[in-house]
């Protein structure tokens, strides 16, 4: 494997990508469709991925025109909580009711 190029993936992760002639393993950024929506749910006590990552993702998505609903759940770690499941269920019910 040839020289290594470091490619930024997110604030928390760096991805190494072999230099040419290998194609990039990361897709190029795509533009969201008009009217795109996203729900982000993150535990404030997550020891694996900082909750700030969700706030940053929400900001970047909003800059691209995505309608973002973001929730930071107090005292929730790196898990799926019952509160998160309820938020996701309500979000999907609202979308499918349209």
MMTF fields as JSON, N, C-alpha, C and O atoms, coordinates in Angstrom:
{
  "mmtfVersion": "1.0.0",
  "mmtfProducer": "UNKNOWN",
  "numBonds": 391,
  "numAtoms": 392,
  "numGroups": 98,
  "numChains": 1,
  "numModels": 1,
  "chainsPerModel": [1],
  "groupsPerChain": [98],
  "chainIdList": ["A"],
  "bondAtomList": [4, 2, 8, 6, 12, 10, 16, 14, 20, 18, 24, 22, 28, 26, 32, 30, 36, 34, 40, 38, 44, 42, 48, 46, 52, 50, 56, 54, 60, 58, 64, 62, 68, 66, 72, 70, 76, 74, 80, 78, 84, 82, 88, 86, 92, 90, 96, 94, 100, 98, 104, 102, 108, 106, 112, 110, 116, 114, 120, 118, 124, 122, 128, 126, 132, 130, 136, 134, 140, 138, 144, 142, 148, 146, 152, 150, 156, 154, 160, 158, 164, 162, 168, 166, 172, 170, 176, 174, 180, 178, 184, 182, 188, 186, 192, 190, 196, 194, 200, 198, 204, 202, 208, 206, 212, 210, 216, 214, 220, 218, 224, 222, 228, 226, 232, 230, 236, 234, 240, 238, 244, 242, 248, 246, 252, 250, 256, 254, 260, 258, 264, 262, 268, 266, 272, 270, 276, 274, 280, 278, 284, 282, 288, 286, 292, 290, 296, 294, 300, 298, 304, 302, 308, 306, 312, 310, 316, 314, 320, 318, 324, 322, 328, 326, 332, 330, 336, 334, 340, 338, 344, 342, 348, 346, 352, 350, 356, 354, 360, 358, 364, 362, 368, 366, 372, 370, 376, 374, 380, 378, 384, 382, 388, 386],
  "bondOrderList": [1, 1, 1, 1, 1, 1, 1, 1, 1, 1, 1, 1, 1, 1, 1, 1, 1, 1, 1, 1, 1, 1, 1, 1, 1, 1, 1, 1, 1, 1, 1, 1, 1, 1, 1, 1, 1, 1, 1, 1, 1, 1, 1, 1, 1, 1, 1, 1, 1, 1, 1, 1, 1, 1, 1, 1, 1, 1, 1, 1, 1, 1, 1, 1, 1, 1, 1, 1, 1, 1, 1, 1, 1, 1, 1, 1, 1, 1, 1, 1, 1, 1, 1, 1, 1, 1, 1, 1, 1, 1, 1, 1, 1, 1, 1, 1, 1],
  "groupList": [{"groupName": "UNK", "atomNameList": ["N", "CA", "C", "O"], "elementList": ["N", "C", "C", "O"], "formalChargeList": [0, 0, 0, 0], "bondAtomList": [1, 0, 2, 1, 3, 2], "bondOrderList": [1, 1, 2], "singleLetterCode": "X", "chemCompType": "L-PEPTIDE LINKING"}],
  "groupTypeList": [0, 0, 0, 0, 0, 0, 0, 0, 0, 0, 0, 0, 0, 0, 0, 0, 0, 0, 0, 0, 0, 0, 0, 0, 0, 0, 0, 0, 0, 0, 0, 0, 0, 0, 0, 0, 0, 0, 0, 0, 0, 0, 0, 0, 0, 0, 0, 0, 0, 0, 0, 0, 0, 0, 0, 0, 0, 0, 0, 0, 0, 0, 0, 0, 0, 0, 0, 0, 0, 0, 0, 0, 0, 0, 0, 0, 0, 0, 0, 0, 0, 0, 0, 0, 0, 0, 0, 0, 0, 0, 0, 0, 0, 0, 0, 0, 0, 0],
  "groupIdList": [1, 2, 3, 4, 5, 6, 7, 8, 9, 10, 11, 12, 13, 14, 15, 16, 17, 18, 19, 20, 21, 22, 23, 24, 25, 26, 27, 28, 29, 30, 31, 32, 33, 34, 35, 36, 37, 38, 39, 40, 41, 42, 43, 44, 45, 46, 47, 48, 49, 50, 51, 52, 53, 54, 55, 56, 57, 58, 59, 60, 61, 62, 63, 64, 65, 66, 67, 68, 69, 70, 71, 72, 73, 74, 75, 76, 77, 78, 79, 80, 81, 82, 83, 84, 85, 86, 87, 88, 89, 90, 91, 92, 93, 94, 95, 96, 97, 98],
  "secStructList": [7, 7, 7, 3, 3, 3, 3, 3, 3, 3, 6, 6, 3, 3, 3, 3, 3, 3, 7, 6, 6, 1, 7, 7, 1, 1, 7, 7, 7, 7, 7, 7, 7, 6, 6, 7, 3, 3, 3, 3, 3, 3, 3, 6, 6, 7, 1, 1, 1, 7, 6, 2, 2, 2, 2, 2, 2, 2, 2, 2, 2, 2, 2, 6, 6, 7, 3, 3, 3, 3, 3, 3, 3, 6, 6, 7, 7, 1, 1, 7, 7, 2, 2, 2, 2, 2, 2, 2, 2, 2, 2, 2, 2, 2, 2, 2, 6, 7],
  "xCoordList": [0.861, 0.0, 0.902, 1.843, 0.664, 1.513, 1.405, 0.924, 1.857, 1.796, 0.362, -0.606, 0.265, -1.04, -1.392, -0.543, -2.62, -3.145, -4.218, -5.115, -4.134, -5.155, -6.29, -6.068, -7.488, -8.673, -9.61, -9.934, -10.035, -10.917, -12.299, -12.867, -12.858, -14.191, -15.178, -16.266, -14.837, -15.659, -14.727, -13.535, -15.235, -14.376, -13.769, -12.703, -14.415, -13.954, -13.185, -12.568, -13.199, -12.648, -11.789, -12.167, -10.642, -9.795, -9.751, -9.617, -9.859, -9.89, -8.652, -8.373, -7.916, -6.785, -7.223, -7.999, -6.715, -7.079, -5.783, -4.962, -5.579, -4.375, -4.364, -5.409, -3.189, -3.084, -3.319, -3.318, -3.52, -3.782, -2.816, -1.675, -3.219, -4.405, -5.645, -6.65, -5.614, -6.774, -7.887, -7.604, -9.141, -10.239, -10.511, -10.205, -11.07, -11.422, -12.483, -13.391, -12.368, -13.382, -14.531, -15.549, -14.371, -15.423, -16.175, -15.56, -17.51, -18.271, -18.111, -17.902, -18.212, -18.187, -19.47, -20.498, -19.419, -20.628, -21.751, -21.522, -22.938, -24.116, -24.978, -24.967, -25.715, -26.637, -27.977, -28.496, -28.54, -29.84, -30.952, -30.869, -31.992, -33.164, -33.879, -33.843, -34.525, -35.328, -36.388, -37.026, -36.577, -37.561, -37.062, -37.835, -35.764, -35.216, -35.332, -35.196, -35.587, -35.719, -34.812, -34.494, -34.399, -33.559, -33.872, -34.15, -33.824, -33.972, -32.647, -32.152, -32.072, -30.828, -31.1, -31.64, -30.727, -30.925, -29.582, -28.954, -29.148, -27.83, -27.857, -28.489, -27.181, -27.062, -25.977, -24.863, -26.287, -25.3, -24.166, -23.071, -24.406, -23.39, -22.687, -22.088, -22.745, -22.127, -20.6, -20.008, -19.95, -18.492, -17.755, -16.532, -18.477, -17.858, -17.83, -16.784, -18.962, -19.077, -19.587, -20.689, -18.809, -19.252, -20.576, -20.816, -21.41, -22.705, -22.534, -23.428, -21.393, -21.124, -21.163, -21.455, -20.863, -20.904, -22.311, -22.465, -23.329, -24.707, -25.035, -25.685, -24.591, -24.843, -24.148, -24.717, -22.927, -22.202, -22.89, -23.015, -23.331, -24.035, -25.322, -25.639, -26.066, -27.31, -27.028, -27.745, -25.991, -25.628, -25.281, -25.742, -24.467, -24.063, -25.247, -25.364, -26.112, -27.29, -28.209, -28.729, -28.412, -29.252, -28.667, -29.403, -27.332, -26.672, -26.937, -26.923, -27.179, -27.487, -28.978, -29.401, -29.774, -31.203, -32.054, -33.24, -31.482, -32.238, -32.97, -32.393, -34.228, -34.997, -34.597, -34.948, -33.867, -33.312, -34.043, -34.288, -34.384, -34.902, -33.848, -33.644, -33.178, -32.089, -32.456, -32.987, -32.161, -32.443, -31.187, -30.603, -30.771, -29.704, -30.36, -31.005, -30.196, -30.881, -29.966, -28.88, -30.429, -29.663, -29.483, -30.396, -28.304, -27.986, -28.106, -28.277, -28.019, -28.067, -26.68, -26.095, -26.162, -24.848, -24.924, -25.781, -24.021, -23.937, -24.883, -24.456, -26.16, -27.195, -28.449, -28.526, -29.422, -30.727, -31.651, -31.91, -32.143, -32.995, -34.471, -34.828, -35.31, -36.755, -37.225, -38.137, -36.61, -36.964, -36.601, -37.37, -35.443, -35.033, -35.95, -36.276, -36.372, -37.303, -38.63, -39.208, -39.116, -40.382, -40.263, -41.173, -39.141, -38.937, -38.929, -39.563, -38.217, -38.143, -39.503, -39.879, -40.244, -41.577, -42.523, -43.266, -42.499, -43.35, -42.955, -43.816, -41.667, -41.161, -41.643, -42.143, -41.491, -41.93, -43.445, -43.94, -44.177, -45.636, -46.059, -46.979, -45.394, -45.716, -45.419, -46.2, -44.296, -43.928, -44.91, -45.346, -45.248, -46.133, -47.587, -48.387, -47.928, -49.297, -49.549, -50.694, -48.498, -48.646, -49.155, -49.333],
  "yCoordList": [-1.174, 0.0, 1.23, 1.281, 2.181, 3.355, 4.336, 3.997, 5.562, 6.606, 6.821, 6.54, 7.319, 7.531, 9.015, 9.861, 9.325, 10.692, 10.708, 9.864, 11.647, 11.746, 12.596, 13.672, 12.133, 12.839, 13.058, 12.124, 14.288, 14.643, 14.077, 14.275, 13.365, 12.783, 13.5, 13.851, 13.73, 14.498, 15.017, 14.709, 15.787, 16.302, 15.186, 15.372, 14.028, 12.958, 11.863, 11.02, 11.844, 10.72, 11.189, 12.097, 10.562, 10.787, 9.488, 8.416, 9.567, 8.389, 8.407, 9.414, 7.321, 7.279, 6.702, 5.749, 7.29, 6.898, 6.702, 7.617, 5.538, 5.361, 6.384, 6.713, 6.875, 7.852, 7.174, 5.947, 8.0, 7.522, 6.402, 6.425, 5.446, 5.41, 4.857, 4.628, 4.633, 4.12, 5.175, 6.342, 4.796, 5.758, 6.033, 5.207, 7.165, 7.529, 6.573, 6.18, 6.199, 5.34, 6.163, 5.61, 7.466, 8.349, 8.957, 9.441, 8.935, 9.543, 11.057, 11.657, 11.645, 13.107, 13.637, 12.96, 14.84, 15.407, 15.543, 15.911, 15.242, 15.343, 16.503, 16.846, 17.097, 18.161, 17.538, 16.696, 17.943, 17.381, 17.86, 18.934, 17.041, 17.433, 18.58, 18.675, 19.451, 20.503, 19.88, 18.896, 20.445, 19.928, 18.775, 18.177, 18.455, 17.345, 17.655, 18.802, 16.608, 16.741, 15.72, 14.682, 16.028, 15.088, 15.197, 16.281, 14.072, 14.007, 13.52, 12.465, 14.278, 13.897, 13.766, 14.682, 12.629, 12.376, 11.904, 11.001, 12.529, 12.188, 12.31, 13.216, 11.411, 11.476, 12.445, 12.391, 13.328, 14.292, 13.606, 14.16, 12.416, 11.699, 10.629, 9.712, 10.727, 9.747, 9.822, 10.856, 8.735, 8.752, 8.404, 8.528, 7.972, 7.534, 8.655, 8.926, 9.309, 10.404, 11.623, 11.59, 12.695, 13.882, 14.43, 14.435, 14.883, 15.45, 16.667, 16.995, 17.337, 18.492, 18.112, 18.947, 16.831, 16.374, 16.512, 16.85, 16.255, 16.389, 17.84, 18.165, 18.719, 20.144, 20.638, 21.432, 20.174, 20.553, 20.0, 20.698, 18.75, 18.15, 18.907, 19.164, 19.264, 20.012, 21.351, 21.758, 22.025, 23.325, 23.178, 23.958, 22.174, 21.971, 21.582, 22.056, 20.733, 20.348, 21.542, 21.716, 22.36, 23.558, 24.494, 25.083, 24.635, 25.471, 24.965, 25.746, 23.663, 23.063, 23.085, 22.604, 23.652, 23.771, 22.645, 22.562, 21.784, 20.676, 21.167, 21.876, 20.792, 21.098, 20.08, 18.904, 20.526, 19.628, 19.78, 20.89, 18.645, 18.584, 17.832, 16.636, 18.527, 17.921, 17.882, 18.846, 16.746, 16.557, 16.041, 15.049, 16.709, 16.219, 15.743, 16.523, 14.463, 13.859, 13.827, 13.247, 14.462, 14.521, 13.124, 12.299, 12.873, 11.63, 10.379, 9.278, 10.538, 9.379, 9.21, 10.162, 7.991, 7.689, 7.224, 7.669, 6.323, 5.799, 4.604, 3.45, 4.912, 3.882, 4.454, 5.648, 3.594, 4.042, 4.0, 2.931, 5.153, 5.231, 5.17, 5.345, 4.923, 4.91, 6.292, 6.407, 7.341, 8.698, 8.911, 9.511, 8.424, 8.531, 7.759, 8.224, 6.568, 5.768, 6.503, 6.522, 7.11, 7.857, 9.048, 9.31, 9.769, 10.911, 10.448, 11.067, 9.367, 8.848, 8.364, 8.608, 7.684, 7.205, 8.344, 8.285, 9.381, 10.546, 11.255, 11.718, 11.343, 11.994, 11.235, 11.838, 9.919, 9.116, 9.15, 9.201, 9.122, 9.195, 10.501, 10.525, 11.579, 12.889, 12.897, 13.428, 12.311, 12.28, 11.42, 11.821, 10.252, 9.348, 9.814, 9.352, 10.715, 11.245, 12.264, 12.636, 12.708, 13.717, 13.122, 13.837],
  "zCoordList": [0.0, 0.0, 0.0, 0.792, -0.819, -0.979, 0.168, 1.25, -0.078, 0.951, 1.432, 0.725, 2.631, 3.25, 3.224, 3.506, 2.892, 2.969, 4.041, 4.037, 4.949, 5.992, 5.489, 4.935, 5.673, 5.187, 6.364, 7.097, 6.534, 7.641, 7.395, 6.32, 8.391, 8.264, 9.158, 8.703, 10.41, 11.335, 12.417, 12.397, 13.349, 14.411, 15.237, 15.824, 15.3, 16.18, 15.443, 16.094, 14.121, 13.389, 12.218, 11.477, 12.066, 10.892, 10.118, 10.709, 8.845, 7.988, 7.103, 6.452, 7.07, 6.153, 4.837, 4.777, 3.79, 2.435, 1.657, 1.601, 1.058, 0.24, -0.899, -1.459, -1.227, -2.322, -3.669, -3.774, -4.696, -6.045, -6.387, -5.924, -7.16, -7.994, -7.31, -7.982, -6.006, -5.305, -5.27, -4.999, -5.536, -5.404, -3.925, -3.066, -3.646, -2.279, -1.751, -2.484, -0.477, 0.12, 0.687, 1.102, 0.704, 1.212, 0.039, -0.911, 0.1, -0.997, -0.967, 0.087, -2.118, -2.195, -1.568, -1.591, -1.01, -0.409, -1.442, -2.594, -1.004, -1.857, -1.38, -0.198, -2.29, -1.92, -1.542, -2.275, -0.41, -0.017, -0.937, -1.532, -1.041, -1.829, -1.135, 0.092, -1.895, -1.262, -0.367, -0.744, 0.81, 1.75, 2.605, 3.353, 2.5, 3.293, 4.782, 5.207, 5.564, 7.014, 7.679, 7.098, 8.909, 9.664, 11.143, 11.655, 11.817, 13.265, 13.829, 13.432, 14.748, 15.409, 16.899, 17.52, 17.471, 18.9, 19.452, 18.898, 20.557, 21.102, 22.615, 23.159, 23.286, 24.74, 25.158, 24.638, 26.089, 26.573, 27.33, 27.426, 27.867, 28.636, 27.799, 28.36, 26.493, 25.601, 25.743, 25.433, 26.208, 26.356, 25.064, 25.004, 24.029, 22.778, 21.75, 21.159, 21.529, 20.566, 21.317, 21.864, 21.354, 22.091, 21.549, 20.341, 22.454, 22.06, 21.163, 20.383, 21.269, 20.399, 18.924, 18.068, 18.628, 17.236, 16.653, 15.479, 17.459, 16.987, 16.727, 15.733, 17.612, 17.41, 16.147, 15.397, 15.905, 14.703, 13.453, 12.447, 13.524, 12.382, 12.086, 10.925, 13.127, 12.937, 12.264, 11.35, 12.717, 12.129, 10.653, 9.819, 10.333, 8.938, 8.057, 6.926, 8.564, 7.789, 7.555, 6.452, 8.577, 8.416, 7.371, 6.578, 7.368, 6.363, 4.952, 4.0, 4.81, 3.509, 3.186, 2.136, 4.105, 3.854, 4.406, 4.089, 5.216, 5.791, 7.038, 7.863, 7.17, 8.377, 9.441, 9.341, 10.453, 11.458, 12.784, 13.257, 13.366, 14.726, 15.532, 15.324, 16.452, 17.22, 18.695, 19.246, 19.325, 20.748, 21.431, 20.996, 22.497, 23.359, 24.642, 25.344, 24.949, 26.081, 27.303, 27.272, 28.377, 29.624, 30.215, 30.175, 30.759, 31.471, 30.601, 31.123, 29.29, 28.382, 27.778, 27.263, 27.845, 27.295, 25.853, 25.09, 25.486, 24.121, 24.003, 23.957, 23.956, 23.915, 23.276, 22.988, 23.061, 22.594, 23.799, 24.352, 24.205, 25.388, 25.001, 23.836, 25.985, 25.727, 25.29, 24.471, 25.827, 25.398, 23.927, 23.176, 23.521, 22.12, 21.197, 20.106, 21.634, 20.832, 20.679, 19.593, 21.763, 21.699, 20.75, 19.964, 20.824, 19.926, 18.468, 17.613, 18.192, 16.823, 16.347, 15.2, 17.211, 16.837, 16.52, 15.541, 17.344, 17.087, 15.811, 15.062, 15.557, 14.343, 13.106, 12.156, 13.123, 11.984, 11.813, 10.687, 12.909, 12.815, 12.167, 11.349, 12.528, 11.931, 10.431, 9.642, 10.045, 8.627, 7.817, 6.738, 8.335, 7.603, 7.606, 6.793, 8.503, 8.547, 7.441, 7.187, 6.794, 5.731, 4.456, 3.469]
}
